[in-house]
Amino acid sequence: MLRMDRKGSLRYCRLQGPLGQEYLRAAGLPTKEFSTIVFVPDWAQRDRPDFRLRTEGIVAAMCACGGWGTFVGGVIGLMPNRFGNGCYELVARMRYHMFGPWRACPLPNPEWAKRFID
């Protein structure tokens, strides 16, 4: 998403971090489930219960990126939610097998660091 979002529209926050945990509690979402995406369309108005989870979150985030993201998000959005969320859950469970273990590494573009709010 960082590469796709050339305008720098998206901001990122760890669900495990203080801001992420505060948001999850306020929105009534699980505070120990980190295998999902929570997309908040307007972080400045995060007190409103306006968020998208899993496939809907991916679609909304990709569309917010613009360009190819809008196209890809639109295509993914054509899938029925049940199917899309099933695929999302499968990838979430198998991500370490597919992509390897998580490891900290520097961001390839130092400008991207400004997009992380937590």
N, C-alpha and C positions, 0 to 999 in steps of 0.2 A: 504494500500500500504506500509506503514511503516513496518508492520510485514512481508509482502511478500518479501520486498527488503532486503534480508539478506546481500547482498554485500554493501549496502549503495550507490547504483548508483544514485538514484534520489535525487534531491534537490527541496525544496518547497519554493514558494514565494507567498505572498498574492496579489491577483489582485488589492486590494484596497490600498496597500502600495505603497511607492514611486517607488521602482524598478518595481513592477508590472504595475503601471500606465505608467511609462516611456516606458516599453516594449510595452504595448498595443497601446500607441500613435504612436510609431515608426513603428509598424507593421500594422497600419491602422485599428485596431480592436476597438470595442466599449469600452469606458472607464467606463461605468456605468452598465455593464452587468456582474453580478458575479455568475450566476447560471450555469456556464459552466467550463470546464477544458481547459486550454491552455497548451499543452505539447510542450516544446522546446527541441529538441533532443540534442543540444549542446549549453549550456548557454554561454560558452566562445565565441561563434560566433553568439551571439544573434542579431547582426546587419543584418544578412541575414534573409530574410522572410521565415524561415523554421519552421513551427509550425503545430500542429495538434489540432483540436477542437473536443469536444464532444466525440462520440464513437471512432473516430480515435485516439483521445488523450488518452483515456482509454486503448485501445488496445496497442498503442505504449508504454505507461508507464508500463503496465503489462509485456509486452515482455522485456522491459529493466530491469525489476526486476529479470528475469531468473526463473529457477525452475518451480513451478506450475504456476507462473504468465505467463510464455511463453505459457503454455498449455491453460490456461483460456483465455488469450488474443487471441490466435489463434482461439479458438472456437467462441468467440465473433466476431472476425474478419470475420468469415464465413457468418455472417448475412449481408443482404443488408444494405447499409448505411442509406437508408431512414427508414427502420424498426428500426435499432439500435439507430438512432438519435431520433426517435419517443419515444422509450423506455427511452432514456436518458432524454428527455424533461419531460416526465411523472414523472419520479423519481425526477427530479429537482423541479418540481412544488409541489410534494406531500412529499418531504423529511421530513418536520416538522411533518406531520401526521404519517409517517412511522417510523422515528427515534427520534422524540421528538425535542424540541427546542434546539438551540445551547447553550452550556454553556461552559465556560472556565474550563479546568481541567488540572492538571499536566500530562505530558506525562508519561506513565508507565515505559518507559525505558529512563533514562536521556541522553543516547548517541544519541537518536533521535533528541534532540534539535540542534545538530550540523548540521543537514540536512536542517534546515530552514535558508534561506539567507536574509530574510527580517523580 
